[in-house]
Amino acid sequence: MLRNQPYAFTVSLQDAYCVVRAAGELDIASVAQLRAAVNDARGHAERVVVDLRAVTFMDTFALRALVVLQRDASRRPDGSLHVVPGAGIQRVLDLTGARAALRWISAEQLAA
């Protein structure tokens, strides 16, 4: 999954959601691929979840992209974008105050 670059994205259907699983380091170099993965997921389901549990680092460029993608999803009639938090990004969320800017879903809710 992370052979030639420090990040990876996979897209899969899971019940009513299309899940984008991110892994590795999300930074300015991965923002375009993050957007592409979310847009691919939107082609399969209006309800998208970005799973960040395997993310080890996230900078403000990737965080801003998530906030913009969520705002775009909320403009669609049935669209939504939720994020499963990961331990590797807690510090950037705390430092930026971004917890309130994103809609969260727990891993348990996603699995239910």
HUDA-V703240 format. One record per run of one state. SS is the DSSP state (H for helix, E for strand, C for the rest). FROM is the first residue (numbers start at 1). TO is the last residue. Records with the same first field share a line. If there is no record, write none. Layout:
SS: FROM-TO / FROM-TO
//
This chain:
C: 1-6 / 15-16 / 27-27 / 43-46 / 59-59 / 75-79 / 85-86 / 97-97 / 102-103 / 105-106 / 112-112
E: 7-14 / 17-26 / 47-58 / 80-84 / 104-104
H: 28-42 / 60-74 / 87-96 / 98-101 / 107-111
//
